[in-house]
Amino acid sequence: MPVFDAIAGQYDDWYESPLGSFADEVETRLVFDLLVPVRGMKILDAGCGTGNFSIKLARIGAQVTGIDLSVGMLAVARDKASSGVEAIGLMKMDICSLDFDDDTFDAVLCMTAFEFIADPDAAFAELMRVVKPGGRIVIGTIHRESLWAELYDHLASQDETCIYRHAQFKSLADLEDLDRGHYVKGVQGLFISPFTPLERLTWEEEAARSSVNTGGFIAALWEKPVV
């Protein structure tokens, strides 16, 4: 998405902060438990942004193709991927009109992108089309019923340049509605508040908050049927 071009150079600053680093660790564990990536797997990272998950998957040994609409974000991803990471195919492409044959990928991952997609049903149909029979689709996104979404909505209301002005946050029910017939399960995490003190950014605090807060991050799994 072109709106991300303006922030591409600063986007990864979030992951370098203590809160961002911990959030990324929580999200990665949740998503990888659903996707179960292994060496040699052919994976599409749809809405790859600066390549955060593309690089993680490549380091496992997966054959990764990352697509995004933001030229700026892709440029950052290419720069990162050129430093000691196995080759990742990165290209500008619209998730709602994928230039891939049917049944191309062993699995598809889409991280924190669906909230910015104008036509999520069309996007999901494309993801299902390009994954192989028996393959998995995992979508991870910000949970609209969480403290995190409340914060992002507030930031968007205060700053007309905030990217979250373009976001439509989802619930687990919204994700399930994309394709109830092939839906397997949904999970949530990031129970800690976005205002958690640095000394409490721990897995123990995450577990303790799980009985109090709604997760700020949700992920859902679908499997394409084998005909």
N, C-alpha and C positions, 0 to 999 in steps of 0.2 A: 504494500500500500504506500503510495507516494508520501502520505502524511508522515511516515516513519523516516523518510530521507533526512529530514531536518534534525532528527535526534539520533541518527545512526552512530555518530561518533561518540556519543555519551551513553548509549544504551547499556553497554556492558558494565558501566560504573555501578549499577545496581548489584550485579553479581559479585562485585569486589567488596561491597559493604558487608558487615557482620550479619545484618538481617537478611540481605539478599542472598548471601552465601548459604545461610541455614535454610531459607525458603527453597532454594534451588536443590539442596540436598534432600529435603522432604519430598519435593515434587518428583525428583528423579527416581527415588526409591518407589514411590507409588506407581509411576508410569512404567518403569522397567519390570515391576512385578506383574503388570498386566500384559505388557508386550512380549516379555521373555526373549530379548534379542540375543542371538548367538553368532559366532563367527561364520562368515559366508552368506548370511541372510541378506537378501536384497530388499532394502527398506527405503520407502519414500518419506522424507521429512517435509510435510506440506505446511508452508508458512514458516520456513526455517529461520527467518530473521538473521541474526548475526552468527548463526551456526552452532549455538550452544549445544543442542542435542545432536545435531549432525556429527559434531566432533566426538561426542561421547560414544555414539554408536560406531563410528569409524575406529575408535580405539579398541572397541571390543572385537573388531574384525569384520563388521558388517559392510556390505557394499551399499553406500548411501548416496541417494540423489536428493538434493535439497532444492525446493522451489520457493520463490517469494515474489511479490510484486514490487518491493522496494529495491531500487537499484543501489541505494546507499547502504542498506542492511546487507545486501549480497556482497558488496565490495568489502565490508568489514569481515564477513564470513570467509571470503576468498583469502584475505590477508592472514587470518588466523589459521586457516586450513593449510596454508603453504609452509607452516612451521612445524615440521615433525609429525604430521598426521597423514595417514594413508589417503590417497586420492578420494575426494568427494566431488560428485558432479553437482554443480550449482548453476541454476539458471532462472531467469525471470519468466514467470508463468502464472496464469490465473488459476486458482484452485477450482473455480467453477467451470473451467474449460481446459482440462489437462491434455497435453499433447503426448499421451502415451497410449499404447495399445491396451486392450482389455487384458486382464489377468497378467499384469507385468511384474508386480511386486509381491514378495512373500509377506510383507506387513507394511502398514501405513501408520505414521505418527503425525499428529497435529497438535502442537503445543501453544497455548495462549494466543491463538489466532482466530478461533471461531467467534469470539466476541466482537471481532472487527469485520466479519463477513456479512455482506448485505443479504445474501441468499443462502443461508446455511443448508437448506434442503438440497439445493443444486450442488453445493460443494460436497455434501455427504454422498450424494449419488455418484459423483465422480470418483471419490475415494473408494467406494464399494466396487465401482466398475474396474478400476485398475489393480485392485488387489486380487491375488490368485484364490481360487476355491480352497477353503480351509485356512486362508490367511486371516490375520487379525488387523483390526482398525482400532486405534486408541486415540481418543481426543481428550486433552487436558485443558482446563480453562478456569478462570476465576469464578468462584461461586457467588451468585448474585445475592444470596441470603446470608452473607457473612460480613464480619467487621471490615474485612479487606475491601469488599465492594463498596461498603459505606464510605470508607476513606477515599477511594478512587472517585466515587461520585462527587464527594465534597471537593476534592481537588479540581475536578473538571468544572464544577460550578464557579470556582474562584479564578480559574485561568483559562482563557479562551484558546490558548495554544496547547493545552493538555491533551494528550492522545486519547485519554479516556472519554473525551467528549464524543468520540466516534465509536464507543463501545456499547454493546448490548449484552450485558452479563447474563449467564445461563444458570439454571438449576439442574440438579440431576434428572428431574422429570423432563426438563426441556431436552436434555441430551438423549434420554431414552426415547422420546417421541420422534427423534430423527429416523429410527428404524426399530420398532419394538419387536419385529419378527426375528431379527438377528442379534438383538441385544443380549449380552451375557451378564454383565454386572457393572455397577458403578462404585467408586470408592471416593473417600474424601480425606483430606489431611490439611496441614497448616492450621492447626487449631489455636496456635499461639496468636495473640493480638499483634497487629502491626506496630503497636506501641510497647512491646515487650522490652524491658531493660536488657542491655547486652549480656549481663551476667546470668540471665535466665534463658538465653537462647540455647536450650539443651533439649535432648530427646526426652528427658524426664519431665520437663515442663510441657513439652508437646503432648505427652501422654496424659499428664494431669489436666490439661485444658480440654482434652477430648470429651470429658464428661460435662463440660460447661459450655463450650463454644461450638458453633457450627464451623466446619472446615472452610478455610478461605480458598482452598483449591480442590477441584473435583476432577475426576478422570473416569471415562467410560470405555468399555470394551465391547466390540462386536466381532463376530466371526462370519465370514462369507461361507455359505453352504457349499458342500461338495456335491456336484450334480451327479 
